[in-house]
Amino acid sequence: MKTVCIEIPEKIIFSLKIPNSELQERLRTELAIRLYQKGILGFGKARELAGLHKWDFQKMLTKENVAVNYDSDELEKDLETVGIL
């Protein structure tokens, strides 16, 4: 597994309006949302990065006013999953 670490200056960390206990989880979620929004990361991998279940990630995107990209390939996969195709 490859790991990427990002250094954030201490003065910026102190400026964040996020409790230290939530910092890592919140930054991962924010990164996942923005990468998905920009089309850099697909829904499944963004959800995985955020550490959320499919529906929880979708709720998060809705809360953040991020459109969910749902194309015909994803519809076909979902239909196969529920046994319609």
Z-matrix of the N, CA and C atoms (Angstrom, degrees):
N
C 1 1.441
C 2 1.522 1 108.88
N 3 1.311 2 115.56 1 134.76
C 4 1.457 3 120.21 2 177.32
C 5 1.520 4 108.57 3 -96.10
N 6 1.315 5 116.51 4 135.31
C 7 1.451 6 122.40 5 -179.34
C 8 1.518 7 109.61 6 -117.79
N 9 1.312 8 116.19 7 137.77
C 10 1.456 9 121.40 8 176.38
C 11 1.523 10 107.90 9 -116.01
N 12 1.308 11 115.99 10 127.66
C 13 1.460 12 121.05 11 177.21
C 14 1.523 13 108.70 12 -110.98
N 15 1.305 14 116.17 13 135.50
C 16 1.456 15 121.61 14 179.23
C 17 1.519 16 107.81 15 -113.70
N 18 1.315 17 115.61 16 127.19
C 19 1.456 18 119.59 17 177.51
C 20 1.523 19 108.84 18 -86.51
N 21 1.312 20 115.54 19 128.50
C 22 1.457 21 121.49 20 177.08
C 23 1.523 22 106.65 21 -119.22
N 24 1.325 23 116.36 22 122.56
C 25 1.474 24 118.89 23 -179.27
C 26 1.532 25 111.63 24 -55.37
N 27 1.316 26 114.54 25 142.44
C 28 1.457 27 121.21 26 -176.15
C 29 1.528 28 111.90 27 -56.31
N 30 1.329 29 117.46 28 -38.56
C 31 1.469 30 119.48 29 -178.04
C 32 1.534 31 111.12 30 -66.02
N 33 1.324 32 117.44 31 -28.42
C 34 1.464 33 120.16 32 176.26
C 35 1.527 34 109.51 33 -75.32
N 36 1.317 35 117.11 34 -41.75
C 37 1.462 36 120.51 35 177.89
C 38 1.526 37 110.44 36 -58.39
N 39 1.329 38 116.91 37 -42.37
C 40 1.460 39 120.59 38 178.78
C 41 1.526 40 111.52 39 -66.89
N 42 1.331 41 116.87 40 -26.32
C 43 1.469 42 121.00 41 -179.73
C 44 1.524 43 112.54 42 -80.19
N 45 1.329 44 117.30 43 -18.71
C 46 1.460 45 120.31 44 179.79
C 47 1.521 46 110.12 45 -67.03
N 48 1.309 47 114.75 46 140.31
C 49 1.466 48 119.67 47 179.12
C 50 1.521 49 109.46 48 -93.90
N 51 1.338 50 114.25 49 52.78
C 52 1.455 51 121.90 50 -178.38
C 53 1.528 52 107.62 51 -132.24
N 54 1.329 53 118.05 52 129.21
C 55 1.476 54 119.64 53 176.97
C 56 1.533 55 110.49 54 -60.99
N 57 1.317 56 116.53 55 144.05
C 58 1.468 57 121.10 56 -179.40
C 59 1.520 58 112.36 57 -53.50
N 60 1.327 59 117.10 58 -35.47
C 61 1.464 60 120.82 59 -178.24
C 62 1.535 61 112.02 60 -66.71
N 63 1.328 62 118.26 61 -20.25
C 64 1.466 63 122.63 62 -178.71
C 65 1.526 64 112.81 63 -107.66
N 66 1.312 65 117.33 64 -2.61
C 67 1.461 66 122.34 65 -169.80
C 68 1.525 67 113.93 66 -57.06
N 69 1.318 68 118.28 67 -55.14
C 70 1.453 69 121.25 68 -175.76
C 71 1.534 70 111.13 69 -63.31
N 72 1.325 71 116.70 70 -47.45
C 73 1.463 72 120.88 71 -179.35
C 74 1.530 73 110.91 72 -61.52
N 75 1.308 74 116.39 73 -44.12
C 76 1.469 75 120.94 74 -177.94
C 77 1.524 76 111.59 75 -65.82
N 78 1.333 77 117.86 76 -42.31
C 79 1.463 78 120.72 77 179.29
C 80 1.525 79 111.20 78 -66.07
N 81 1.322 80 117.46 79 -38.35
C 82 1.470 81 120.42 80 176.86
C 83 1.526 82 110.33 81 -63.53
N 84 1.339 83 116.45 82 -42.29
C 85 1.464 84 120.60 83 179.47
C 86 1.517 85 110.80 84 -65.40
N 87 1.313 86 117.42 85 -45.12
C 88 1.469 87 121.32 86 178.67
C 89 1.528 88 110.80 87 -60.41
N 90 1.324 89 116.57 88 -42.82
C 91 1.459 90 120.62 89 178.54
C 92 1.520 91 110.68 90 -63.57
N 93 1.313 92 116.99 91 -44.66
C 94 1.463 93 121.50 92 179.57
C 95 1.530 94 111.06 93 -59.79
N 96 1.323 95 116.82 94 -44.62
C 97 1.470 96 121.17 95 -179.49
C 98 1.522 97 110.44 96 -62.48
N 99 1.300 98 117.38 97 -47.35
C 100 1.473 99 120.33 98 -177.19
C 101 1.526 100 112.14 99 -68.39
N 102 1.328 101 117.72 100 -38.60
C 103 1.464 102 120.04 101 178.05
C 104 1.527 103 110.50 102 -65.64
N 105 1.327 104 116.64 103 -37.97
C 106 1.462 105 120.60 104 176.65
C 107 1.526 106 110.11 105 -66.87
N 108 1.314 107 116.33 106 -46.33
C 109 1.460 108 121.97 107 -177.83
C 110 1.534 109 111.14 108 -58.42
N 111 1.312 110 116.99 109 -37.19
C 112 1.471 111 121.68 110 -178.43
C 113 1.525 112 112.85 111 -86.12
N 114 1.327 113 117.27 112 -1.59
C 115 1.452 114 120.77 113 178.79
C 116 1.519 115 113.84 114 77.83
N 117 1.316 116 116.66 115 15.34
C 118 1.465 117 121.59 116 179.92
C 119 1.519 118 110.86 117 -82.15
N 120 1.335 119 116.09 118 -27.89
C 121 1.455 120 122.11 119 -178.08
C 122 1.523 121 108.21 120 -134.88
N 123 1.328 122 116.13 121 136.61
C 124 1.454 123 121.33 122 178.74
C 125 1.526 124 111.30 123 -72.33
N 126 1.332 125 115.63 124 168.96
C 127 1.465 126 121.68 125 -176.52
C 128 1.529 127 111.94 126 -56.99
N 129 1.331 128 117.10 127 -50.41
C 130 1.465 129 120.91 128 -176.07
C 131 1.517 130 113.15 129 -61.00
N 132 1.317 131 116.44 130 -44.73
C 133 1.470 132 120.09 131 -179.28
C 134 1.520 133 111.49 132 -72.99
N 135 1.330 134 117.38 133 -35.12
C 136 1.466 135 120.28 134 176.74
C 137 1.520 136 109.78 135 -65.12
N 138 1.323 137 115.93 136 -42.31
C 139 1.460 138 121.44 137 177.97
C 140 1.526 139 109.73 138 -61.29
N 141 1.314 140 115.69 139 -42.09
C 142 1.469 141 121.14 140 179.23
C 143 1.529 142 110.67 141 -63.72
N 144 1.333 143 116.84 142 -43.68
C 145 1.461 144 121.03 143 178.01
C 146 1.523 145 110.94 144 -60.76
N 147 1.322 146 116.28 145 -40.34
C 148 1.466 147 120.82 146 179.28
C 149 1.525 148 112.02 147 -73.12
N 150 1.331 149 116.85 148 -18.08
C 151 1.460 150 120.41 149 -178.86
C 152 1.518 151 112.63 150 73.42
N 153 1.339 152 115.94 151 31.38
C 154 1.456 153 120.89 152 -177.32
C 155 1.522 154 111.35 153 -116.63
N 156 1.322 155 116.13 154 153.53
C 157 1.457 156 121.06 155 172.02
C 158 1.530 157 108.66 156 -71.32
N 159 1.318 158 115.90 157 160.64
C 160 1.467 159 121.83 158 -175.57
C 161 1.526 160 112.19 159 -50.32
N 162 1.329 161 116.64 160 -50.38
C 163 1.470 162 119.61 161 -174.99
C 164 1.520 163 111.47 162 -71.86
N 165 1.319 164 117.57 163 -33.94
C 166 1.466 165 120.33 164 177.89
C 167 1.532 166 110.66 165 -66.73
N 168 1.334 167 116.15 166 -39.21
C 169 1.465 168 119.32 167 178.23
C 170 1.530 169 109.94 168 -67.54
N 171 1.315 170 116.20 169 -40.28
C 172 1.466 171 119.49 170 178.44
C 173 1.536 172 110.23 171 -62.70
N 174 1.327 173 117.54 172 -41.20
C 175 1.472 174 120.76 173 176.39
C 176 1.522 175 110.71 174 -61.51
N 177 1.344 176 116.33 175 -40.41
C 178 1.460 177 120.94 176 179.21
C 179 1.525 178 110.62 177 -63.07
N 180 1.335 179 116.55 178 -42.07
C 181 1.462 180 120.15 179 178.27
C 182 1.525 181 110.62 180 -62.86
N 183 1.317 182 116.69 181 -42.26
C 184 1.467 183 120.86 182 178.56
C 185 1.525 184 110.03 183 -61.97
N 186 1.311 185 116.52 184 -44.98
C 187 1.466 186 121.76 185 179.01
C 188 1.525 187 110.99 186 -59.15
N 189 1.328 188 116.56 187 -36.12
C 190 1.463 189 122.34 188 -178.63
C 191 1.534 190 112.59 189 -89.02
N 192 1.339 191 116.51 190 5.35
C 193 1.471 192 122.17 191 -178.71
C 194 1.530 193 112.88 192 58.03
N 195 1.326 194 115.66 193 39.87
C 196 1.461 195 121.70 194 177.41
C 197 1.526 196 107.64 195 -103.71
N 198 1.316 197 116.29 196 123.66
C 199 1.464 198 120.99 197 -179.45
C 200 1.523 199 109.83 198 -67.22
N 201 1.325 200 115.75 199 138.88
C 202 1.456 201 121.67 200 177.37
C 203 1.522 202 107.63 201 -89.00
N 204 1.319 203 116.22 202 123.48
C 205 1.462 204 121.60 203 178.71
C 206 1.520 205 108.06 204 -84.60
N 207 1.300 206 116.32 205 107.78
C 208 1.463 207 121.20 206 -176.93
C 209 1.519 208 106.91 207 -125.06
N 210 1.335 209 115.68 208 104.20
C 211 1.465 210 118.77 209 -176.64
C 212 1.527 211 111.40 210 -103.10
N 213 1.310 212 116.09 211 -179.74
C 214 1.468 213 120.99 212 -176.10
C 215 1.527 214 112.66 213 -63.82
N 216 1.326 215 117.90 214 -32.00
C 217 1.471 216 120.63 215 177.64
C 218 1.532 217 110.39 216 -64.26
N 219 1.323 218 116.28 217 -42.83
C 220 1.464 219 119.94 218 179.28
C 221 1.535 220 110.83 219 -67.43
N 222 1.327 221 116.68 220 -37.66
C 223 1.460 222 120.55 221 176.39
C 224 1.521 223 110.24 222 -61.48
N 225 1.310 224 117.04 223 -44.39
C 226 1.460 225 121.27 224 179.74
C 227 1.532 226 110.74 225 -61.36
N 228 1.335 227 116.84 226 -44.07
C 229 1.467 228 120.26 227 177.92
C 230 1.526 229 111.35 228 -61.05
N 231 1.333 230 116.16 229 -43.08
C 232 1.460 231 119.76 230 179.02
C 233 1.526 232 111.40 231 -64.32
N 234 1.321 233 117.24 232 -40.58
C 235 1.465 234 120.83 233 178.64
C 236 1.524 235 111.07 234 -65.01
N 237 1.335 236 117.00 235 -38.01
C 238 1.464 237 120.82 236 176.08
C 239 1.530 238 110.29 237 -64.76
N 240 1.317 239 116.37 238 -39.87
C 241 1.461 240 121.54 239 -178.97
C 242 1.527 241 111.22 240 -61.40
N 243 1.319 242 117.15 241 -40.53
C 244 1.468 243 119.80 242 -178.58
C 245 1.521 244 112.14 243 -88.75
N 246 1.351 245 117.07 244 1.71
C 247 1.459 246 121.29 245 173.38
C 248 1.517 247 115.77 246 84.62
N 249 1.322 248 117.51 247 18.41
C 250 1.469 249 120.23 248 178.76
C 251 1.519 250 110.57 249 -84.90
N 252 1.313 251 118.50 250 -30.58
C 253 1.474 252 120.88 251 177.30
C 254 1.504 253 111.19 252 -108.47
